[in-house]
């Protein structure tokens, strides 16, 4: 069995108009919510073999904050340029090339690709994966190459608003 955790980057800041989209940092809310969702995963007993991330500042920052909560070394996060603003077909190809030694993988990236990929893989009908949303999809396969449309089962869909008091 293979398990994929698709995690959209945390809330980013538009406070710095001179920065490119790629370089936008997390805003304070994002810096709070990324560790929160990492703690939710830890509480669920999630153990990650590997983390992949878009190299965009807001995605890799989110990945590092979640990784810290899970006890995963941030130096081992694999940054993949192709995740940044990827189409769903490109994201699927990335998933299908994950090394088979990994059974539980987190991938950090962006919408609309992550919502589209969740729906494609699991047959779900999620309208929008919000910032720092986590979609856990399991596949009854022995190799990532066999991951395909509607072959996964959405195990859970978590997001910060479920855990905030506001």
Secondary structure as GFF3:
##gff-version 3
##sequence-region A 1 166
A	DSSP	beta_strand	2	8	.	.	.	ID=ss1
A	DSSP	three_ten_helix	21	23	.	.	.	ID=ss2
A	DSSP	alpha_helix	28	43	.	.	.	ID=ss3
A	DSSP	beta_strand	50	53	.	.	.	ID=ss4
A	DSSP	alpha_helix	57	70	.	.	.	ID=ss5
A	DSSP	three_ten_helix	74	76	.	.	.	ID=ss6
A	DSSP	beta_strand	78	79	.	.	.	ID=ss7
A	DSSP	three_ten_helix	81	83	.	.	.	ID=ss8
A	DSSP	alpha_helix	88	96	.	.	.	ID=ss9
A	DSSP	beta_strand	104	109	.	.	.	ID=ss10
A	DSSP	alpha_helix	113	122	.	.	.	ID=ss11
A	DSSP	beta_strand	134	139	.	.	.	ID=ss12
A	DSSP	three_ten_helix	144	146	.	.	.	ID=ss13
A	DSSP	beta_strand	152	158	.	.	.	ID=ss14
A	DSSP	three_ten_helix	160	162	.	.	.	ID=ss15
###
